[in-house]
């Protein structure tokens, strides 16, 4: 099976400088490596190009648009989506191939399941982690009939076969909902899906592009829309 590694970036110069030198050690494990950028102004694009990584500027704004464009540019059988923020062990990108070659269409690097570490685990109060768990339970109750529950429904570190993505029939609309959309659509499409544990640490630099409250509102609006769609 041929596999692509796609970097999703937007003003992530600090994370790229941390992750790219490590990822280049595994470049032979992927059939292509490229980046989809949302219009960085901090030197991210120039740095990636200097490191020999092709960069494609997404033609429309939003995370949904970035994922769609990543799939469009992919020339292999499956794609791994990785956000180079310095938060996830880069060698975890090597774990996807075994799952793909064993018939899984959708694979998530989870910060929630047993053996994983969430950035908030060092705190007593874990609002972001608890929100993700609650959303996973709600999504499973509403849309999952047969598949095993997927717990890290909002983690962008994931992989999908191109055929699997097409079966999901993800919509173009939306700014930040595609991660949960992929999970729900994997349930509806009855795709063979799985999670493996990963370790999340704090960003090495920069700020999150998705504020908690506005993002949460958009996600719940999406859930209502999904409930109204035909199966």
Rosetta blueprint (number, residue, H / E / L):
1 X L
2 X L
3 X E
4 X E
5 X E
6 X E
7 X E
8 X E
9 X E
10 X L
11 X L
12 X L
13 X H
14 X H
15 X H
16 X H
17 X H
18 X H
19 X H
20 X H
21 X H
22 X H
23 X H
24 X H
25 X H
26 X H
27 X H
28 X H
29 X H
30 X L
31 X L
32 X E
33 X E
34 X E
35 X E
36 X E
37 X E
38 X L
39 X L
40 X L
41 X L
42 X L
43 X L
44 X H
45 X H
46 X H
47 X H
48 X H
49 X H
50 X H
51 X L
52 X L
53 X L
54 X E
55 X E
56 X E
57 X E
58 X L
59 X L
60 X L
61 X L
62 X L
63 X H
64 X H
65 X H
66 X H
67 X H
68 X H
69 X H
70 X H
71 X H
72 X H
73 X H
74 X L
75 X L
76 X L
77 X L
78 X E
79 X E
80 X E
81 X E
82 X E
83 X L
84 X L
85 X L
86 X L
87 X L
88 X E
89 X L
90 X H
91 X H
92 X H
93 X H
94 X H
95 X H
96 X H
97 X H
98 X H
99 X H
100 X H
101 X H
102 X L
103 X L
104 X L
105 X L
106 X E
107 X E
108 X E
109 X E
110 X E
111 X L
112 X L
113 X L
114 X L
115 X L
116 X L
117 X E
118 X L
119 X H
120 X H
121 X H
122 X H
123 X L
124 X L
125 X L
126 X L
127 X H
128 X H
129 X H
130 X H
131 X H
132 X H
133 X H
134 X H
135 X H
136 X H
137 X H
138 X H
139 X H
140 X H
141 X H
142 X H
143 X H
144 X L
145 X L
146 X L
147 X L
148 X L
149 X L
150 X L
151 X L
152 X L
153 X L
154 X L
155 X L
156 X L
157 X L
158 X E
159 X E
160 X E
161 X E
162 X H
163 X H
164 X H
165 X H
166 X H
167 X H
168 X H
169 X L
170 X L
171 X L
172 X L
173 X L
174 X L
175 X L
176 X L
177 X L
178 X H
179 X H
180 X H
181 X H
182 X H
183 X H
184 X H
185 X H
186 X H
187 X H
188 X H
189 X H
190 X L
191 X L
192 X L
193 X E
194 X E
195 X E
196 X E
197 X E
198 X L
199 X E
200 X E
201 X L
202 X L
203 X L
204 X L
205 X L
206 X L
207 X L
208 X L
209 X L
210 X L
211 X L
212 X H
213 X H
214 X H
215 X H
216 X H
217 X H
218 X H
219 X H
220 X H
221 X H
222 X H
223 X H
224 X H
225 X H
226 X H
227 X H
228 X H
229 X L
230 X L
231 X L
